[in-house]
């Protein structure tokens, strides 16, 4: 499909000429990004969303079992396949974090090396909230999608010459996550519009190669969609609602993606400093106006952006509200299309020696926006370095240090305590009190969950200790406001509080560890002892 009027003898995109000074700056920044991100993950404690995919991959004995275990996940399979391969060699969850840093660093290198923006703009982008924190420190599958998308963008000016490779990268990007698949669809749409224009590049590809690539794209997108279909017993029930208030709230997601600055508080993550809905709507309209202005020389780019944006918003309206890590792809969509847009303008204005079309006003406005992103990224990094993100890593270390394998551990919340099974070297599975099952990863089935008060939970654990004839360790989640309940627990025989996580957590899920001691049942009195007492 797509084409640009590049000479068939054009230099390979992987060898595109840049100055030695810029090349040195790119390698230096990439190396510095890698080192600083390694430092950041060393101080970042993963939570449920990060460890869940690792547990699913680790505790699957085959690829078929892996697909069964991930049936409640709404993501394609590529990230899980990669983790499955790693867990065949090691169960150390920190390897997943290192892999994620490598993927994020690869995406940064591709953007710095090949993106058609001024070098300063490229640096600002890589220091922004999403690249510098959300998609590099938080270990999820979004860095994988960006790496593949940026690879496709690097090949875009040469897509006819490398058509099958170009299609393969878009196909793989669709296997990373839903939003990467949507952005990849936007790239395909741009290629279609460009293909409709008369261009000599059509001579660089024959019909067989063209249709082979299209078949690859169709198969990849279809497989991606099918792999994201959840199990019918999934607990989330979709009930879309439409009202003016909800519409304003959803528009706020767009604002959050372009202005990712959080309030100045410990629980900053996934929040925004602007609370006024009217301000968000007004600024969102201004951002759309800026995007229209940016793409003014190629209207089909703005049309494509609006089409994919509407698809994302429809998803947020109808299926899932999402959070900032999802909403951020509305900004990433703009970054990708702007990259391709500048490539087209560069082709039409070959007299310019720089790698981007020299639109000073658009560049200045974009840099101003990116400065806001940089502030958000530095803010998030500072909080993550200063405070604990979650309590699971420290509690897992405490359990490994003070208890032997085989100790019975139960958690009151499957979501909040399952990361213990990823971090712990001794306890790979827990008993989840709320779902009454023994396992590791979260099984999001549509069934009732126990929501007992803490004193009732402890009484039930005393019963478990009696049946198993051993002590039981109970991990509770959250703060219990009732002082009467706390006093009642302290008066219970055989109940000891062993560990309490720090109260200053970014993810506000404090954990408390109790030991419920096994009490020997009273021995029945003999007839002689009974007569003596009488």
C-alpha positions, 0 to 999 in steps of 0.5 A, a space after each residue: 500500500 503506501 508509498 513515498 517517492 524515494 529513489 530505489 537506490 536510496 540509502 538504507 534506513 538503517 544507514 541513513 546519514 547523520 553527523 558524527 556529533 548527533 550520532 554520539 549524542 544519540 548513543 550517549 543519551 540512549 546509554 544514559 536512559 538505560 542506566 537511569 531506568 535500571 536505577 529506577 526499577 531497582 527502587 520500584 516495587 511491582 504491583 499486581 498488574 505487573 506481576 500477573 503476566 509473569 505468574 501466568 507464564 511461569 506457572 504454565 507448563 506448555 503453550 497450550 496451558 498458557 493460552 488457557 491460563 490467560 483466558 481472562 486477560 484482555 491482551 494479545 499473546 506476544 508478551 506472554 509468549 516472550 515471558 513464557 520463554 524466559 521462565 523456562 530458564 529462570 523464575 527470577 521476576 527481576 528478569 522481566 523488569 530488565 527485559 522491559 528496560 531493554 525494550 524501552 531503551 530500544 524504543 528510545 534509540 529508534 526514536 532518537 535515531 530515525 524520528 523526523 523531529 529536531 533533535 531537541 524535540 526527540 530528547 524532550 519526548 524521551 524524557 516525557 512522562 510516558 517514555 521516561 516513567 509509565 512505559 519504562 519503569 512500570 513493567 507492562 506490555 506497552 514498551 513492546 508495542 512502542 518498540 515495534 511501532 517505532 521500528 515500522 515508522 523507521 521503515 516507513 520512507 522505504 516501505 516499498 523496498 522493505 514491504 514485507 518487513 514493514 508489514 511484519 513489524 505492524 503485524 507484531 505490533 498488533 500482537 503487543 496490545 490493543 492500543 498498539 494494534 489501533 495505532 498500527 491500523 492508523 499507519 496502515 490507513 496512512 499508507 492507503 491514502 498515500 498509495 492512492 497518490 500517483 508515485 513512482 514508488 509503486 514500481 518498487 513492489 510487484 503484485 505478489 509482494 503487495 498482496 502477501 504483505 496485505 495478507 500478513 497484515 489481515 491475518 495479524 490483526 485478526 489473530 490479535 483481535 481473537 486473542 483478546 476475546 475474554 472468557 465468557 465467565 469473566 467477572 467484568 460486566 460491561 454496562 455502557 452509560 451515556 450522559 453529558 457528565 460521562 461524556 465530559 469525563 471521557 473527554 478528560 481522558 484525552 486531556 490527561 494524555 496530553 497533560 500528564 501532570 499529577 497532584 503533589 501527593 504520594 498517591 499521584 499515580 494515574 491522577 491529574 492535577 487538574 480536576 475541573 471538567 470544564 478546563 479539561 474540555 476547553 484544553 482538549 479542544 485547544 489540543 485538537 486545534 493544535 493537531 489540526 494545525 500541525 497536520 494542515 498540509 496533509 489533511 488525511 493525517 488529521 482525518 486518520 488521527 480522528 478515526 483512531 482517536 474515535 476508536 479509542 474513545 469508543 473503547 473507553 465508552 463502551 468497554 473499559 474506562 482505562 487509566 492513564 497508561 491506556 489513555 496515553 496512547 492517544 498521545 502516542 498516536 499523535 507522535 507516530 502520525 507526526 513522525 510519518 507526516 514529517 517524513 512526507 513533508 521532507 520528501 516533498 521538500 528535499 531542499 531542506 537538509 534537516 531531518 524534519 520539515 522546518 515549521 517553527 511555529 508547530 515545533 515550538 508548540 510541540 516543544 512547549 507541550 513536551 516540556 509539560 510531559 518532562 515535568 510529569 516524568 520527573 515528578 513521577 520518578 522523584 516520587 517513585 524513588 522516594 516512596 515505596 510503590 507497593 508493599 509486596 516486595 518487602 513483605 515477600 523478603 520478610 516471609 522468605 527470611 523468617 519462615 520455611 517453605 510449607 508454611 500456610 499463607 493466606 491473603 484476604 485479596 487475590 489482586 493485592 497479595 498475588 505479587 507475593 507469589 512472584 517475589 517470594 523464593 519459597 512461597 510460589 502459591 498462596 491460599 486466596 481467602 476472597 476466592 477460596 482457592 490455592 494458586 498464584 495468578 489471578 483467576 478473574 472468574 465470575 463468582 462470588 467473593 468473600 468480603 468478611 470483616 477482619 475479625 471473622 477472617 481471623 476466626 476462619 483462619 483459626 479454624 484452618 489452623 486447627 484442621 491443618 494442625 499448624 500455624 497460619 499466616 494471614 496477609 490483610 490488605 487496607 486500613 480497618 477504620 474500626 478501633 473496636 475491631 482492632 481491640 477485639 483482634 488484639 484480645 483474640 488468643 493466638 493472634 500476633 501481628 508480625 509485620 506492617 508495611 509502611 503507610 506511605 505507599 504510592 499504591 495505597 494497598 498497605 499490607 499487614 501480616 498476622 500469625 494465627 497460632 495453632 492451639 492444641 485442643 483440650 484433652 478429655 479428662 479421665 474418670 480418675 481426674 474427674 473423681 479427684 476434682 469432685 
